């Protein structure tokens, strides 16, 4: 059970960001709002993207996120999984984001930072390259208007695409062995990029606390409960949760997440693509969510409804799979008259996303290989340079 705060507006985000920013900024900078710029593709938005934006927001007061167009991404990286309209909406739904810039340039320049009155830009400690292999942040780095945050280990869009193409189950939390190298992947079994190569995500209580705001439901709030897998958290989920959020004047939305074994029972194949730990952070990052129940029971029964004092239970237009005993998992809320089917107008499912990947399998495999090859080349060059400098220092010290 994770509390995420029911006031999820950008105003709350600004306030919390300012408090954290107080520690990092000088008294001179504190006299005005510190504006932070982030940019990227934000394709298949996952908790790694959200964690980057959380860290960026903590460095200032107001976070602006530039999102690239489909055309720019195709030119420099290969085809995106989601359309630019879908990606814009996904980024807007992340609770630390105050403003987004649609169609942001792929190369980050001083002109862009100045145009949006941004003090500096923030990026992860991985590398981003143009189609001709140049660092997209070279200019702002030279001028000292670049800050770095730690990249979230264990996830990347490259990794997620690989999970779908290979139909692996090794990412499920109930499987002890995580020997990814034994699987033949689009990137090859070894020689991974240190930035986007596959590594296992390990959940910590600290990471959950960072994503959750910890606010309880207040008297007068309408407590709304929804449950599901929320796998590969995507625009269909965002539209559904936004619709649920609008069902009441003062909503407090609780999301029940099913364990991996349960999801696999009713979805089959290699579902869920993301394990319970990954899905928890993805849902917590959404501004429409107040609290998450990790490993919620499949049947929405009397104990759960009474414990959380649930006023309304919602479900989308997607199929409701029966429980293990063939019973309707929503029988109790229906009996109480508090069940409501909501239509967000968006029928996108995780299956649809997997089909997008499979349909363009060769393109995505080529994209993954190309990205990894570039990153490995840059990493090797950096490593050689560092070794050369170290050898020079040693020789100088010997003299």
Beta strands, then each sheet from edge to edge (+ up, - down):
strand 1: 2-3
strand 2: 35-40
strand 3: 62-67
strand 4: 99-102
strand 5: 120-124
strand 6: 146-149
strand 7: 222-228
strand 8: 251-257
strand 9: 291-294
strand 10: 312-315
strand 11: 339-341
sheet 1: 1+ 9- 8- 7- 10- 11-
sheet 2: 4+ 3+ 2+ 5+ 6+
end
